[in-house]
Amino acid sequence: MAALVVVATVAACNPGGDAPPPVPGPDAPVVESIAREDGAPVGGGPSGGELVVIRGRNFPPKDNCAVRFGHSKQEDFLAGSTSTELHLKVPGKLAAGETLAVSVEKLSDPDDESNTKVLASGVLSDAWPVHGLSSRLTVLLGIAIAIYALLGGPLFVVLAAVTLLGIYKTGQGDAGFGFLTTVTSSGRTESGRATSLFLPWCGKTAESPLFIAIPLFTFAGTIMAESKTPERLVNLARALLGWLPGGVALVALVACSAFTAFTGASGVTIIALGGLLYPVLRREGYPDRFSLGLLTTCGSLGLLFPPSLPVIIYGLIAAIDIDRLFTAAILPGILLVVLLALYSSRAAIKNKVPRRKFTGAELARAFRAAFWELPLGPIVIGGIYRGWITAAEASAVTAFYALIVQVLVYRDIKLVDVPRVIRSSMVLVGAILLILGMALGMMGWLTEVQVPQKILALMESHVHDRFMFLLMLNVFILIVGCFMEGYSATLVVVPLVAPIARNYGVDSYHLGVIFLLNLEIAYSLPPVGFNLFLSALRFGKSVVSLYKAAMDFVIVMLVALLVVTYYPPLSLCLFDVPGIEIDAQGTVSVGKGEEKTLTATVTIGGVGLKEARERERIARDALAVEEKAKTPGTTWDELLRRSKELQEKIDKATPGAAGARVELSEIRAKMAPLEPAAARAKEAENLVLEIGALGSAIEWRSRLQPGLQKTGLTFATKDLELDGEHEITATTIDGHKHVTQDRVSVVVKRKD
């Protein structure tokens, strides 16, 4: 156990920085020692986490005190901290073998670190020893985990094992960061407690109102899969589209898309619809290779359409608006279906597949048979897009409607079978939640050890433009999607790639569509796509024979992926997304230290601040005209303020509430004719505020000088300290987490 001894103390440093610090007086803070609470020397691992006491005198109150171990600042003190002792945990970002400066600081302004004043400091004389697992043991355990995973071990066990291996390799397990230890409010460790790593992350996700959508949509999908819904959907699609070139193939595309959207699982679609559609395709004259490839790839075709469960899970993990993500995915999903439909029609013409004759009687019979199931799609999809219901509310509507229709209307499922259906669906939910918890715990640890930042630094050193980043991202997700189940890939990968994508200016919703479309393709991508094995099992074919069958369709899907990836408006054209433009064009050349200002202009839906203010003025003038004509002597703002006062009086049931109700009714009657003009004025005002907020939130960065980060509408080149070509990026994010970015090259030349 190495001893850590403080060998030097100094008094407060001079804020000016150039003059020598003053000689410490009798009241100057002094650091005397650092040790454990029991007096033993500190010997924590490089990850830190040990409970220590800094002893000395004249320390500031802990509410405005901070301690720095090297560059890592600690502000959270434990009980017992006084003017002579500071009780805290050693931070978790210390490098093995380094000699660290320790300083006690006074926070004159907690929000402004530039005002921090160093009161006392010392140096740890000995290097930090490593108490984690040895490299040899880590390698052996890693190999064991890999073998276990290849042998089919449950994914949640693999995720937990990898996380714990990383924790104990870096010594964090000694600090209560693992499964069986936690830290009490007094600062002492107690064993046998629940994990302090996994539960907070799980709890944070479970608090989301959208969390309930997972079991409800899963239940709805299960009850539809076990009924005769697949057969009714196929018959209706066949009666409606069978007369077109490739009509039966189009039936498969539409039916599989709709069914996958509601079940959220490609496996369910292949099992439920494959047995119905494969004989029909073969009987109509489609080649065996085409039929197998179509049904294999169609198994995941509806993942972009509401109310797809993978979209909801992605939105939860990425912390973005799920309703907007559904909207962003609709056009790319339609593009994918259209391209596959064109390919299928071409195959039908090439193989001289006969068309079915359209008959109104057949369509009417199929329509009547599926009558009670057809409203579900418009209710859910239309409700989400119109803003009438949220995705969470849509899950409840879907589950309730599916239960009533299948049990009471069609009676495909008997009432006594409902508990069995619930149990089978909740087994799937339990598996999802278990994987979710372990994946989030793993993400918590990876974030703690700064893996995303390290990946970003590696990519920034090799990838310098958005085009190459998106290409690498697609390849990466396709590979991951082949080897991991879709839900698992989402839970593990999204927290890593989302912050990196933002640094390249990739919109959060565009990224979501790209990610989900990659997963759709990866399900059918050789050599280990999930759909390939499931189809081989369902149709009694070898997996190798399905490689060629699926690749014809995968190529078409890859074309759609390229269009979606490199044409963002396809995903974003339904929104008023922000835009940003730097006034400089081409390459800007400056001398070192020369001040040249770059200015960014932001827009929302193509509207800049100047135009937005003009719109606000026009809307306000129009409201004033309405006020003079319809409520002379008073204004909308006065009426609104008075209505709020009266409503508050009524809510509190204060004396005179009855009279307040009468007056409130009169006020609202006066407000009614002004509401349209007032709404337009408020909308214009909000647009001005949003554009202003976007401008103030702009972040300027240089890839050549990573530590540089400025905010605001302008950037001064004098802050560029390194010679060479700086790629300057200006990035901003709006309230819905839409991302926009512009960039310019600035060449800094050393002055002779």
ChimeraX attribute file (.defattr): number of C-alpha atoms within 10 A of each C-alpha:
attribute: neighborCount
match mode: 1-to-1
recipient: residues
	/A:1	11
	/A:2	13
	/A:3	16
	/A:4	20
	/A:5	17
	/A:6	19
	/A:7	13
	/A:8	15
	/A:9	17
	/A:10	19
	/A:11	19
	/A:12	20
	/A:13	18
	/A:14	13
	/A:15	13
	/A:16	8
	/A:17	8
	/A:18	7
	/A:19	9
	/A:20	9
	/A:21	14
	/A:22	11
	/A:23	11
	/A:24	16
	/A:25	8
	/A:26	8
	/A:27	10
	/A:28	15
	/A:29	25
	/A:30	25
	/A:31	27
	/A:32	19
	/A:33	17
	/A:34	25
	/A:35	19
	/A:36	18
	/A:37	15
	/A:38	8
	/A:39	10
	/A:40	13
	/A:41	17
	/A:42	22
	/A:43	20
	/A:44	25
	/A:45	26
	/A:46	24
	/A:47	28
	/A:48	24
	/A:49	22
	/A:50	24
	/A:51	21
	/A:52	24
	/A:53	24
	/A:54	23
	/A:55	19
	/A:56	18
	/A:57	18
	/A:58	17
	/A:59	25
	/A:60	19
	/A:61	14
	/A:62	19
	/A:63	12
	/A:64	14
	/A:65	23
	/A:66	23
	/A:67	26
	/A:68	19
	/A:69	21
	/A:70	18
	/A:71	13
	/A:72	13
	/A:73	16
	/A:74	16
	/A:75	17
	/A:76	14
	/A:77	18
	/A:78	19
	/A:79	12
	/A:80	13
	/A:81	17
	/A:82	17
	/A:83	15
	/A:84	17
	/A:85	20
	/A:86	27
	/A:87	23
	/A:88	23
	/A:89	20
	/A:90	25
	/A:91	19
	/A:92	19
	/A:93	17
	/A:94	21
	/A:95	17
	/A:96	16
	/A:97	13
	/A:98	15
	/A:99	17
	/A:100	19
	/A:101	16
	/A:102	23
	/A:103	23
	/A:104	26
	/A:105	23
	/A:106	23
	/A:107	22
	/A:108	14
	/A:109	12
	/A:110	15
	/A:111	9
	/A:112	9
	/A:113	10
	/A:114	11
	/A:115	13
	/A:116	18
	/A:117	19
	/A:118	22
	/A:119	23
	/A:120	27
	/A:121	25
	/A:122	22
	/A:123	19
	/A:124	21
	/A:125	17
	/A:126	16
	/A:127	17
	/A:128	25
	/A:129	17
	/A:130	19
	/A:131	21
	/A:132	21
	/A:133	17
	/A:134	12
	/A:135	10
	/A:136	9
	/A:137	12
	/A:138	16
	/A:139	13
	/A:140	11
	/A:141	15
	/A:142	16
	/A:143	12
	/A:144	12
	/A:145	19
	/A:146	14
	/A:147	12
	/A:148	15
	/A:149	15
	/A:150	9
	/A:151	9
	/A:152	9
	/A:153	13
	/A:154	12
	/A:155	19
	/A:156	19
	/A:157	16
	/A:158	19
	/A:159	24
	/A:160	20
	/A:161	17
	/A:162	17
	/A:163	22
	/A:164	19
	/A:165	22
	/A:166	21
	/A:167	25
	/A:168	20
	/A:169	20
	/A:170	21
	/A:171	23
	/A:172	24
	/A:173	23
	/A:174	20
	/A:175	23
	/A:176	23
	/A:177	21
	/A:178	21
	/A:179	19
	/A:180	14
	/A:181	20
	/A:182	21
	/A:183	16
	/A:184	10
	/A:185	9
	/A:186	10
	/A:187	19
	/A:188	13
	/A:189	16
	/A:190	12
	/A:191	11
	/A:192	9
	/A:193	13
	/A:194	13
	/A:195	16
	/A:196	17
	/A:197	22
	/A:198	22
	/A:199	16
	/A:200	15
	/A:201	19
	/A:202	18
	/A:203	11
	/A:204	10
	/A:205	18
	/A:206	15
	/A:207	10
	/A:208	12
	/A:209	13
	/A:210	19
	/A:211	15
	/A:212	16
	/A:213	22
	/A:214	21
	/A:215	23
	/A:216	25
	/A:217	26
	/A:218	25
	/A:219	27
	/A:220	24
	/A:221	25
	/A:222	24
	/A:223	24
	/A:224	23
	/A:225	19
	/A:226	15
	/A:227	17
	/A:228	17
	/A:229	20
	/A:230	21
	/A:231	16
	/A:232	19
	/A:233	24
	/A:234	22
	/A:235	21
	/A:236	23
	/A:237	21
	/A:238	25
	/A:239	24
	/A:240	21
	/A:241	21
	/A:242	21
	/A:243	16
	/A:244	19
	/A:245	22
	/A:246	28
	/A:247	26
	/A:248	28
	/A:249	30
	/A:250	25
	/A:251	25
	/A:252	28
	/A:253	24
	/A:254	22
	/A:255	27
	/A:256	29
	/A:257	23
	/A:258	23
	/A:259	29
	/A:260	29
	/A:261	26
	/A:262	28
	/A:263	25
	/A:264	28
	/A:265	24
	/A:266	28
	/A:267	21
	/A:268	20
	/A:269	29
	/A:270	26
	/A:271	17
	/A:272	23
	/A:273	22
	/A:274	26
	/A:275	14
	/A:276	16
	/A:277	22
	/A:278	18
	/A:279	13
	/A:280	16
	/A:281	24
	/A:282	15
	/A:283	11
	/A:284	18
	/A:285	14
	/A:286	25
	/A:287	15
	/A:288	14
	/A:289	16
	/A:290	21
	/A:291	23
	/A:292	26
	/A:293	23
	/A:294	25
	/A:295	27
	/A:296	29
	/A:297	30
	/A:298	29
	/A:299	31
	/A:300	29
	/A:301	31
	/A:302	30
	/A:303	28
	/A:304	31
	/A:305	26
	/A:306	29
	/A:307	29
	/A:308	25
	/A:309	28
	/A:310	22
	/A:311	26
	/A:312	26
	/A:313	21
	/A:314	23
	/A:315	23
	/A:316	19
	/A:317	18
	/A:318	21
	/A:319	14
	/A:320	18
	/A:321	17
	/A:322	22
	/A:323	22
	/A:324	17
	/A:325	24
	/A:326	26
	/A:327	22
	/A:328	25
	/A:329	26
	/A:330	17
	/A:331	20
	/A:332	24
	/A:333	21
	/A:334	14
	/A:335	17
	/A:336	22
	/A:337	21
	/A:338	15
	/A:339	16
	/A:340	24
	/A:341	21
	/A:342	15
	/A:343	16
	/A:344	24
	/A:345	20
	/A:346	14
	/A:347	18
	/A:348	24
	/A:349	13
	/A:350	10
	/A:351	13
	/A:352	14
	/A:353	20
	/A:354	17
	/A:355	17
	/A:356	17
	/A:357	11
	/A:358	15
	/A:359	11
	/A:360	11
	/A:361	10
	/A:362	15
	/A:363	18
	/A:364	15
	/A:365	14
	/A:366	20
	/A:367	20
	/A:368	14
	/A:369	18
	/A:370	21
	/A:371	13
	/A:372	16
	/A:373	19
	/A:374	13
	/A:375	11
	/A:376	16
	/A:377	16
	/A:378	10
	/A:379	15
	/A:380	22
	/A:381	20
	/A:382	14
	/A:383	16
	/A:384	23
	/A:385	16
	/A:386	11
	/A:387	11
	/A:388	12
	/A:389	18
	/A:390	18
	/A:391	27
	/A:392	22
	/A:393	18
	/A:394	23
	/A:395	26
	/A:396	17
	/A:397	19
	/A:398	22
	/A:399	21
	/A:400	14
	/A:401	17
	/A:402	22
	/A:403	20
	/A:404	13
	/A:405	16
	/A:406	22
	/A:407	19
	/A:408	13
	/A:409	12
	/A:410	17
	/A:411	14
	/A:412	16
	/A:413	20
	/A:414	11
	/A:415	13
	/A:416	9
	/A:417	10
	/A:418	14
	/A:419	10
	/A:420	11
	/A:421	17
	/A:422	17
	/A:423	12
	/A:424	15
	/A:425	20
	/A:426	18
	/A:427	14
	/A:428	15
	/A:429	18
	/A:430	12
	/A:431	13
	/A:432	18
	/A:433	17
	/A:434	15
	/A:435	23
	/A:436	24
	/A:437	23
	/A:438	28
	/A:439	28
	/A:440	25
	/A:441	25
	/A:442	25
	/A:443	25
	/A:444	18
	/A:445	21
	/A:446	18
	/A:447	14
	/A:448	13
	/A:449	17
	/A:450	12
	/A:451	14
	/A:452	19
	/A:453	15
	/A:454	11
	/A:455	14
	/A:456	18
	/A:457	15
	/A:458	11
	/A:459	14
	/A:460	18
	/A:461	11
	/A:462	11
	/A:463	16
	/A:464	13
	/A:465	13
	/A:466	15
	/A:467	13
	/A:468	12
	/A:469	18
	/A:470	20
	/A:471	13
	/A:472	14
	/A:473	18
	/A:474	21
	/A:475	12
	/A:476	13
	/A:477	23
	/A:478	22
	/A:479	18
	/A:480	20
	/A:481	29
	/A:482	23
	/A:483	15
	/A:484	20
	/A:485	16
	/A:486	21
	/A:487	19
	/A:488	19
	/A:489	19
	/A:490	27
	/A:491	24
	/A:492	22
	/A:493	18
	/A:494	19
	/A:495	21
	/A:496	19
	/A:497	18
	/A:498	18
	/A:499	16
	/A:500	19
	/A:501	19
	/A:502	20
	/A:503	21
	/A:504	23
	/A:505	21
	/A:506	23
	/A:507	23
	/A:508	25
	/A:509	27
	/A:510	22
	/A:511	22
	/A:512	25
	/A:513	26
	/A:514	25
	/A:515	25
	/A:516	21
	/A:517	28
	/A:518	25
	/A:519	29
	/A:520	27
	/A:521	26
	/A:522	28
	/A:523	29
	/A:524	31
	/A:525	24
	/A:526	21
	/A:527	15
	/A:528	18
	/A:529	24
	/A:530	22
	/A:531	29
	/A:532	28
	/A:533	21
	/A:534	20
	/A:535	25
	/A:536	17
	/A:537	13
	/A:538	15
	/A:539	14
	/A:540	9
	/A:541	14
	/A:542	13
	/A:543	19
	/A:544	13
	/A:545	14
	/A:546	22
	/A:547	20
	/A:548	16
	/A:549	22
	/A:550	25
	/A:551	16
	/A:552	16
	/A:553	23
	/A:554	24
	/A:555	13
	/A:556	16
	/A:557	23
	/A:558	16
	/A:559	13
	/A:560	20
	/A:561	22
	/A:562	14
	/A:563	15
	/A:564	23
	/A:565	24
	/A:566	14
	/A:567	12
	/A:568	19
	/A:569	15
	/A:570	18
	/A:571	26
	/A:572	20
	/A:573	13
	/A:574	13
	/A:575	14
	/A:576	13
	/A:577	20
	/A:578	24
	/A:579	23
	/A:580	23
	/A:581	18
	/A:582	19
	/A:583	11
	/A:584	15
	/A:585	10
	/A:586	9
	/A:587	13
	/A:588	16
	/A:589	16
	/A:590	19
	/A:591	17
	/A:592	20
	/A:593	17
	/A:594	16
	/A:595	14
	/A:596	16
	/A:597	13
	/A:598	17
	/A:599	15
	/A:600	21
	/A:601	18
	/A:602	24
	/A:603	25
	/A:604	20
	/A:605	12
	/A:606	12
	/A:607	18
	/A:608	19
	/A:609	19
	/A:610	12
	/A:611	13
	/A:612	21
	/A:613	17
	/A:614	13
	/A:615	20
	/A:616	21
	/A:617	15
	/A:618	15
	/A:619	21
	/A:620	19
	/A:621	14
	/A:622	15
	/A:623	22
	/A:624	19
	/A:625	14
	/A:626	20
	/A:627	21
	/A:628	12
	/A:629	11
	/A:630	15
	/A:631	17
	/A:632	11
	/A:633	8
	/A:634	12
	/A:635	17
	/A:636	19
	/A:637	11
	/A:638	9
	/A:639	17
	/A:640	13
	/A:641	10
	/A:642	15
	/A:643	21
	/A:644	12
	/A:645	14
	/A:646	21
	/A:647	15
	/A:648	14
	/A:649	17
	/A:650	18
	/A:651	10
	/A:652	10
	/A:653	12
	/A:654	11
	/A:655	10
	/A:656	11
	/A:657	17
	/A:658	13
	/A:659	11
	/A:660	20
	/A:661	16
	/A:662	11
	/A:663	15
	/A:664	20
	/A:665	13
	/A:666	12
	/A:667	16
	/A:668	15
	/A:669	11
	/A:670	17
	/A:671	21
	/A:672	10
	/A:673	14
	/A:674	20
	/A:675	15
	/A:676	13
	/A:677	20
	/A:678	22
	/A:679	13
	/A:680	18
	/A:681	21
	/A:682	15
	/A:683	15
	/A:684	21
	/A:685	18
	/A:686	14
	/A:687	21
	/A:688	23
	/A:689	15
	/A:690	18
	/A:691	23
	/A:692	16
	/A:693	17
	/A:694	24
	/A:695	24
	/A:696	13
	/A:697	18
	/A:698	25
	/A:699	20
	/A:700	23
	/A:701	22
	/A:702	21
	/A:703	16
	/A:704	18
	/A:705	16
	/A:706	10
	/A:707	8
	/A:708	13
	/A:709	13
	/A:710	16
	/A:711	16
	/A:712	17
	/A:713	20
	/A:714	20
	/A:715	22
	/A:716	15
	/A:717	22
	/A:718	15
	/A:719	16
	/A:720	22
	/A:721	14
	/A:722	15
	/A:723	16
	/A:724	15
	/A:725	17
	/A:726	20
	/A:727	18
	/A:728	21
	/A:729	20
	/A:730	30
	/A:731	27
	/A:732	27
	/A:733	23
	/A:734	17
	/A:735	9
	/A:736	12
	/A:737	17
	/A:738	22
	/A:739	24
	/A:740	26
	/A:741	24
	/A:742	18
	/A:743	23
	/A:744	20
	/A:745	17
	/A:746	20
	/A:747	20
	/A:748	22
	/A:749	16
	/A:750	13
	/A:751	10
	/A:752	5
